[in-house]
Amino acid sequence: MTIVVIDYGMGNLRSVSKALAHVAGEERVVVTADPAVVAAADRVVFPGQGAMPDCMGELDARGLRDAVLSAARSKPFLGICVGEQMLFEHSDEGDVPALGVFAGNVRRFPDEKMVLPTGERLKVPHMGWNEVVQMPHVLWRGIADRSRFYFVHSYFVEPADPALATGFCEYGVPFTCAVGRDNIFAVQFHPEKSARDGLQLLKNFVEWHP
């Protein structure tokens, strides 16, 4: 089995691929920018970090849009961070259209809500460890509810269909931090930086048969 990590110049590729290789046993983990290799893969991981306009621009410049959309229709598919956000229709960051796999938008943390009851202001980006409240999904297997994962982001997804949400977090406001439907699971946090529970999620993905 081949697990492909898509390289469009914007992801935390080394950490993601190393974490996958750690849990994948004998399975091959390949980092690639070649649409043909993505098309031939058994499983696809779509990471990302940075600004949404840059990510969408690089994806198109490298001719990877169709390969990503095809993989999202047909293979076990894991989106990470901006790789989750890009699956939605539109982002407030740069006012750009995204891939439209899921209905919904990407919103910035509202400045007026970034205040604790003590009056202390919360910083944006949301950076560090935070609890994730799980909704039932096989990729949470072996991970306790409210386990902590590592986040770095200023924007979050707002699905049009609430049933799409598979995980929630709170940072000034409650927000969706994981989504799943059919063969797709995507998370706002970084499992590759989230210690044992992050590795467990990646292992679950490697073993997943949606």
FENZITA-V832529 format. One record per pair of residues at least 6 apart in sequence whose ideal C-beta (glycine too) atoms are under 6 Angstrom apart, sorted by the first residue. I is the first residue (numbers start at 0). J is the second residue. If there is no record, write none. Layout:
[[I:J] [I:J]]
//
This chain:
[[0:26] [0:41] [1:27] [1:29] [1:40] [1:41] [2:19] [2:26] [2:28] [2:42] [3:29] [3:31] [3:37] [3:40] [3:43] [4:12] [4:15] [4:16] [4:30] [4:44] [5:45] [6:12] [6:30] [6:31] [6:32] [7:57] [7:58] [7:61] [7:63] [8:57] [9:47] [9:49] [9:54] [9:57] [10:46] [10:47] [11:46] [11:48] [12:30] [14:191] [15:46] [15:191] [16:28] [16:30] [18:191] [18:201] [19:28] [19:201] [20:28] [22:198] [22:201] [22:202] [22:205] [23:205] [32:61] [34:62] [34:63] [34:66] [37:66] [37:70] [38:66] [42:75] [43:70] [43:74] [43:76] [44:77] [45:78] [45:82] [46:79] [46:82] [47:54] [47:80] [47:81] [47:82] [48:80] [48:81] [51:90] [51:92] [51:93] [51:95] [52:93] [52:95] [54:81] [55:95] [58:64] [70:76] [71:100] [71:183] [75:182] [75:207] [75:209] [76:182] [76:183] [77:184] [77:204] [78:86] [78:185] [83:185] [83:186] [83:187] [84:105] [84:156] [85:97] [85:98] [86:98] [86:100] [86:101] [86:185] [87:97] [87:101] [87:103] [87:105] [87:156] [88:99] [89:96] [89:104] [90:97] [90:105] [91:106] [91:107] [92:154] [102:159] [103:157] [103:158] [103:159] [104:157] [105:154] [105:156] [106:157] [107:153] [107:154] [108:123] [112:171] [112:172] [113:120] [113:121] [113:171] [114:120] [121:171] [123:153] [124:151] [124:152] [124:153] [125:150] [125:152] [125:170] [126:151] [128:147] [128:149] [129:150] [129:168] [130:145] [130:147] [131:148] [131:166] [131:168] [131:176] [132:167] [133:139] [133:144] [133:166] [134:165] [136:165] [136:179] [138:184] [138:200] [138:203] [140:203] [141:199] [142:196] [142:199] [146:196] [148:188] [148:193] [149:188] [149:189] [149:192] [149:193] [150:188] [152:187] [155:174] [156:175] [163:178] [163:180] [164:175] [164:178] [165:177] [165:178] [165:179] [166:176] [166:177] [167:173] [168:174] [168:176] [176:187] [177:186] [178:185] [182:209] [190:197] [190:200] [190:201]]
//
